[in-house]
Amino acid sequence: MRRLRQLAERTPAGRERYVDLLRALAIIMVVFGHWGVAVIGRDAAGRATGHSALGDLPWAYPLTWLAQVMPVFFLVGGYANAASLTRLRARGGDAAGWLIDRSARLVRPTSTLLLVLTAAAAAARLGGADPTQIREVFWFATIPLWFLVAYLAAVALTPPMYALHRRLGLAVPLALVALVGLGDLGRLTGPEQLSYGNYLFGWLAVHQLGFAWHDTRAVPPPAGPTGPPQAATDATGQTAPPQAATDAAGPSAPDRPGVRRQRLPTSRRAALAFLAGGLAAVLLLTVLGPWPVAMLKVPDERLDNAAPPSLALLAVAAGQLGVILLLRGPAERLLRRTRPWQLVIGVNLVVLTVFLWHLTAAILLIGLLDAVGTLPTPAVGTAAWWAWRVPWLLLLSAVLVVLVAIFGPVEARSGRHRAGRRTGRGTPARTVLAVAGYAAVVAALLVNSTTPQQAPEPLGTPAPALLAYLAGAGVLRLLRSGWGTRG
């Protein structure tokens, strides 16, 4: 509590606390959503299995328009990435240094999860477990990494995409939405390969809106015939380059009129327009159009709105943006109070750990209850299944609290280490290694996510992917130590 009080007291007056609240709420909703729709059964061999209840609860499909909160996560991620990039540039840092800096908070907790799961898989294999069963458990525990792959890619692309945003503004997300529409057409009429880009284009479109939201909080650089932007100073009083001063102040307005210079509207009228327009579009695309009503994966459903993101999911994202803007004022007033803000800070210190470990908590609880012969397996939708929801969620929460207490400090320490490091510009070799290390991490996680659930993997994940991940994470760790930095 003492540290939370200190962090709350040191919060800058201009910080957008609402972003932190949204990040925490989004992850908590993901966790309880996954837990809440879980159905536990048994296969022909008597082993415990799990699947989603959504296929048996069609009345709940519209509720997924609120429960699918990954667009919120990418929206606030875009805001946070734009803010941190402009701050680092104001201190004289470069894009490679920013990527290395961001990797600490993302890669270290992920490495912890993978190393612990790999060690458990190796121990299970030595104990005689079947490699296919090992992979099934590992696959289920690492489902969160599927979304993390997309977010890591968005982070890596932040410097060039933010530069594009500064030049073209809201035209960028509009172009990305058009590309998603082209991909949707490929999924519906072929070739399906056209849709593969939607895994990136869809989430990037929402991420770009986060950039635009950040602009609404930024102070534009002074205009006039007085010459180039003046240098800024950082928190230590050191002078930053003139370009960094412009970056930190926000994007300059392009010379041409239209959507390229239009800022994201955030008024109440705009919020209602986003909400109404998003709802109208999602109804058109799902009720009258070909897309499923559910925004989460439904077993045996041919089309999935989230994998890859569809126009219907982006319509939901627009509606969610409207809700976010409508609630912004009351939320900001609430977060000016000490206790609510401390709670938000506390969750955000370990928010990625909560996300990464919540399905492992389910595996551990199922295994424990099965081992002692007390694992309930009621049929979905029955009174017994609904009654089991409350103790199920409470028990899972208790297990996750233990896991976060054990592994959460890894993430919390990552934040402290990043805050205390000196900023400097790197050598070309450092830039190349940063890109290569980060690419290796993303590629390895992608290979793990796309490897079939039934593949016989003694370590739970393909060994080449594991080696590539460890190599990439190791390179990023070396660079975070300051290697290859000038000044």
JOWOWO-V7433 format. One record per residue. N is the residue number from 1. RES is the residue in one letter. SS is DSSP state (H for helix, E for strand, - for the rest). PHI is phi in whole degrees, -180 to 180 (* if undefined). OMEGA is omega in whole degrees, -180 to 180 (none if undefined). Layout:
n/res/ss/phi/omega
N/RES/SS/PHI/OMEGA
N/RES/SS/PHI/OMEGA
This chain:
n/res/ss/phi/omega
1/M/-/*/-180
2/R/H/-63/180
3/R/H/-66/179
4/L/H/-63/178
5/R/H/-63/179
6/Q/H/-63/180
7/L/H/-64/179
8/A/H/-65/-180
9/E/H/-67/-178
10/R/-/-90/-179
11/T/-/-64/178
12/P/-/-60/-177
13/A/-/-62/-176
14/G/-/-90/-178
15/R/-/-67/176
16/E/-/-83/-176
17/R/H/-66/-180
18/Y/H/-60/178
19/V/H/-61/179
20/D/H/-65/178
21/L/H/-63/-179
22/L/H/-63/179
23/R/H/-61/-179
24/A/H/-63/-179
25/L/H/-65/-179
26/A/H/-61/-179
27/I/H/-67/179
28/I/H/-62/178
29/M/H/-67/176
30/V/H/-61/-177
31/V/H/-61/-177
32/F/H/-71/175
33/G/H/-66/178
34/H/H/-61/-180
35/W/H/-66/-173
36/G/H/-66/-177
37/V/-/-94/-178
38/A/E/-72/175
39/V/E/-120/-180
40/I/E/-103/178
41/G/E/-138/178
42/R/E/-137/178
43/D/-/-87/-177
44/A/-/-63/-180
45/A/-/-87/179
46/G/-/88/180
47/R/-/-82/179
48/A/E/-68/177
49/T/E/-133/180
50/G/E/-141/174
51/H/E/-155/-178
52/S/E/-82/179
53/A/-/-83/-173
54/L/H/-59/180
55/G/H/-60/-179
56/D/H/-101/-177
57/L/-/-129/-177
58/P/H/-61/179
59/W/H/-65/-177
60/A/H/-88/-176
61/Y/H/-57/179
62/P/H/-63/179
63/L/H/-65/180
64/T/H/-70/176
65/W/H/-67/173
66/L/H/-96/-176
67/A/H/-72/178
68/Q/-/-82/-172
69/V/-/-108/177
70/M/H/-62/173
71/P/H/-58/177
72/V/H/-63/-180
73/F/H/-61/-180
74/F/H/-74/177
75/L/H/-62/-180
76/V/H/-71/175
77/G/H/-64/177
78/G/H/-63/177
79/Y/H/-60/-177
80/A/H/-64/-180
81/N/H/-68/177
82/A/H/-64/-179
83/A/H/-65/-177
84/S/H/-70/179
85/L/H/-66/-180
86/T/H/-67/177
87/R/H/-64/-178
88/L/H/-66/179
89/R/H/-66/177
90/A/H/-65/177
91/R/-/-91/177
92/G/-/94/179
93/G/-/-82/-180
94/D/-/-122/-176
95/A/H/-64/179
96/A/H/-64/178
97/G/H/-62/178
98/W/H/-65/-180
99/L/H/-63/177
100/I/H/-63/180
101/D/H/-62/-179
102/R/H/-67/-178
103/S/H/-65/-178
104/A/H/-60/-176
105/R/H/-71/-177
106/L/H/-91/-171
107/V/H/-83/-176
108/R/H/-62/177
109/P/H/-64/178
110/T/H/-68/178
111/S/H/-61/179
112/T/H/-60/178
113/L/H/-60/-177
114/L/H/-65/-179
115/L/H/-67/179
116/V/H/-67/180
117/L/H/-66/179
118/T/H/-65/178
119/A/H/-63/178
120/A/H/-66/178
121/A/H/-65/179
122/A/H/-63/179
123/A/H/-65/179
124/A/H/-64/179
125/R/H/-66/177
126/L/H/-63/178
127/G/-/-83/175
128/G/-/98/-180
129/A/-/-70/179
130/D/-/-73/-179
131/P/H/-57/179
132/T/H/-67/177
133/Q/H/-65/178
134/I/H/-61/180
135/R/H/-64/-179
136/E/H/-61/179
137/V/H/-67/180
138/F/H/-62/-180
139/W/H/-60/-179
140/F/H/-64/-178
141/A/H/-67/-176
142/T/-/-103/174
143/I/-/-54/179
144/P/H/-59/-179
145/L/H/-69/179
146/W/H/-62/178
147/F/H/-74/180
148/L/H/-65/177
149/V/H/-59/-180
150/A/H/-64/-179
151/Y/H/-70/177
152/L/H/-60/177
153/A/H/-64/178
154/A/H/-64/178
155/V/H/-63/-179
156/A/H/-61/-178
157/L/-/-89/-177
158/T/H/-59/-179
159/P/H/-57/179
160/P/H/-70/-179
161/M/H/-71/176
162/Y/H/-70/175
163/A/H/-62/177
164/L/H/-65/178
165/H/H/-63/179
166/R/H/-62/-178
167/R/H/-89/-171
168/L/H/-117/175
169/G/-/60/-175
170/L/-/-70/175
171/A/H/-65/-178
172/V/H/-68/178
173/P/H/-62/177
174/L/H/-64/177
175/A/H/-65/179
176/L/H/-66/176
177/V/H/-63/177
178/A/H/-62/177
179/L/H/-65/176
180/V/H/-62/177
181/G/H/-61/177
182/L/H/-64/177
183/G/H/-64/176
184/D/H/-60/178
185/L/H/-61/178
186/G/H/-64/179
187/R/H/-68/-176
188/L/H/-84/-173
189/T/H/-120/-179
190/G/-/91/-7
191/P/-/-74/-176
192/E/H/-63/-179
193/Q/H/-59/177
194/L/H/-62/-176
195/S/H/-84/-174
196/Y/-/-62/179
197/G/-/-67/-180
198/N/H/-64/177
199/Y/H/-58/178
200/L/H/-99/-174
201/F/H/-62/-177
202/G/H/-63/-179
203/W/H/-72/177
204/L/H/-64/179
205/A/H/-60/179
206/V/H/-69/179
207/H/H/-59/179
208/Q/H/-65/176
209/L/H/-64/174
210/G/H/-63/174
211/F/H/-58/-177
212/A/H/-65/177
213/W/H/-64/178
214/H/H/-60/179
215/D/H/-59/-176
216/T/H/-69/178
217/R/H/-96/-175
218/A/-/-85/176
219/V/-/-96/-178
220/P/-/-66/180
221/P/-/-66/-179
222/P/-/-63/179
223/A/-/-102/177
224/G/-/140/-175
225/P/-/-89/-174
226/T/-/-90/177
227/G/-/111/-176
228/P/-/-69/-180
229/P/-/-59/179
230/Q/-/-79/180
231/A/-/-69/177
232/A/-/-104/175
233/T/E/-120/179
234/D/-/-91/-175
235/A/-/-65/-179
236/T/-/-94/180
237/G/-/89/179
238/Q/-/-79/-177
239/T/E/-83/177
240/A/-/-100/179
241/P/-/-60/180
242/P/H/-55/180
243/Q/H/-62/178
244/A/H/-65/177
245/A/H/-63/177
246/T/H/-64/179
247/D/H/-59/-176
248/A/H/-68/-179
249/A/H/-75/-178
250/G/-/125/-176
251/P/-/-72/174
252/S/-/-77/-178
253/A/-/-77/178
254/P/-/-62/-177
255/D/-/-69/-175
256/R/-/-85/179
257/P/-/-77/175
258/G/-/104/-173
259/V/-/-63/-179
260/R/-/-67/179
261/R/-/-112/-179
262/Q/-/-75/176
263/R/-/-82/179
264/L/-/-63/179
265/P/-/-72/-177
266/T/-/-127/179
267/S/-/-71/178
268/R/H/-62/179
269/R/H/-63/178
270/A/H/-65/179
271/A/H/-61/179
272/L/H/-65/178
273/A/H/-66/177
274/F/H/-61/-178
275/L/H/-65/-178
276/A/H/-68/179
277/G/H/-65/178
278/G/H/-63/179
279/L/H/-64/179
280/A/H/-62/-178
281/A/H/-68/-178
282/V/H/-70/175
283/L/H/-65/180
284/L/H/-64/-175
285/L/H/-79/-176
286/T/H/-105/-178
287/V/H/-73/179
288/L/H/-97/-178
289/G/-/-94/-172
290/P/-/-89/-171
291/W/-/-87/179
292/P/-/-63/177
293/V/-/-69/-178
294/A/-/-71/177
295/M/-/-98/174
296/L/-/-115/-178
297/K/-/-64/176
298/V/-/-110/-179
299/P/-/-54/176
300/D/-/70/175
301/E/-/-80/-176
302/R/-/-67/-179
303/L/-/-103/-180
304/D/-/-131/-177
305/N/-/-71/-175
306/A/E/-104/-176
307/A/-/-137/0
308/P/-/-87/179
309/P/E/-56/-179
310/S/-/-110/174
311/L/H/-61/178
312/A/H/-63/179
313/L/H/-67/178
314/L/H/-67/174
315/A/H/-65/175
316/V/H/-61/178
317/A/H/-60/178
318/A/H/-64/177
319/G/H/-63/178
320/Q/H/-64/176
321/L/H/-60/177
322/G/H/-61/179
323/V/H/-63/-180
324/I/H/-60/-179
325/L/H/-69/179
326/L/H/-67/-177
327/L/-/-91/-173
328/R/H/-62/-178
329/G/H/-61/178
330/P/H/-59/-180
331/A/H/-65/180
332/E/H/-65/177
333/R/H/-66/178
334/L/H/-63/-175
335/L/H/-76/172
336/R/-/-77/176
337/R/-/-82/-170
338/T/H/-65/-173
339/R/H/-65/177
340/P/H/-59/-180
341/W/H/-68/176
342/Q/H/-63/178
343/L/H/-63/179
344/V/H/-64/178
345/I/H/-60/-178
346/G/H/-61/178
347/V/H/-66/-177
348/N/H/-69/177
349/L/H/-64/-176
350/V/-/-129/-171
351/V/H/-64/179
352/L/H/-70/177
353/T/H/-62/176
354/V/H/-58/-179
355/F/H/-64/-174
356/L/H/-70/-171
357/W/H/-102/-172
358/H/H/-70/177
359/L/H/-81/172
360/T/H/-64/176
361/A/H/-60/178
362/A/H/-65/179
363/I/H/-62/-179
364/L/H/-64/-179
365/L/H/-68/178
366/I/H/-61/179
367/G/H/-62/-180
368/L/H/-66/-180
369/L/H/-65/178
370/D/H/-68/-178
371/A/H/-66/-179
372/V/-/-97/175
373/G/-/75/-178
374/T/-/-122/-178
375/L/-/-83/178
376/P/-/-74/177
377/T/-/-134/-180
378/P/-/-71/178
379/A/-/-69/-177
380/V/-/-61/177
381/G/-/88/179
382/T/-/-78/178
383/A/H/-60/180
384/A/H/-65/180
385/W/H/-66/179
386/W/H/-65/180
387/A/H/-65/-179
388/W/H/-75/-177
389/R/H/-60/-175
390/V/H/-68/178
391/P/H/-63/178
392/W/H/-60/-180
393/L/H/-68/179
394/L/H/-66/180
395/L/H/-66/178
396/L/H/-62/178
397/S/H/-62/180
398/A/H/-64/179
399/V/H/-65/-179
400/L/H/-66/177
401/V/H/-59/178
402/V/H/-64/-180
403/L/H/-63/179
404/V/H/-68/177
405/A/H/-63/-179
406/I/H/-80/-171
407/F/H/-105/180
408/G/H/-60/179
409/P/H/-57/177
410/V/H/-61/179
411/E/H/-70/-179
412/A/H/-63/178
413/R/H/-68/178
414/S/H/-60/179
415/G/H/-64/180
416/R/H/-67/-179
417/H/H/-64/180
418/R/H/-66/-175
419/A/H/-69/-173
420/G/-/-98/-176
421/R/-/-87/177
422/R/-/-79/-179
423/T/-/-97/176
424/G/-/-160/178
425/R/-/-88/-174
426/G/E/-98/176
427/T/-/-80/176
428/P/H/-58/179
429/A/H/-62/179
430/R/H/-64/179
431/T/H/-64/180
432/V/H/-62/-179
433/L/H/-67/179
434/A/H/-63/180
435/V/H/-65/-179
436/A/H/-65/180
437/G/H/-64/180
438/Y/H/-66/179
439/A/H/-63/179
440/A/H/-64/179
441/V/H/-63/-178
442/V/H/-64/-179
443/A/H/-63/-179
444/A/H/-65/179
445/L/H/-66/178
446/L/H/-66/178
447/V/H/-61/179
448/N/H/-61/-176
449/S/H/-70/-178
450/T/H/-94/176
451/T/-/-71/-175
452/P/-/-55/-179
453/Q/-/-63/-177
454/Q/-/-96/-179
455/A/-/-67/178
456/P/-/-76/-179
457/E/-/-124/-177
458/P/-/-59/179
459/L/-/-99/180
460/G/-/90/179
461/T/-/-137/180
462/P/-/-56/-177
463/A/H/-58/178
464/P/H/-60/178
465/A/H/-66/179
466/L/H/-63/179
467/L/H/-65/178
468/A/H/-63/179
469/Y/H/-63/-178
470/L/H/-63/178
471/A/H/-65/180
472/G/H/-64/179
473/A/H/-64/178
474/G/H/-64/178
475/V/H/-63/180
476/L/H/-65/177
477/R/H/-65/178
478/L/H/-62/-179
479/L/H/-69/178
480/R/H/-67/178
481/S/-/-72/177
482/G/-/109/-179
483/W/-/-64/175
484/G/-/81/-179
485/T/E/-102/175
486/R/-/-89/172
487/G/-/75/none
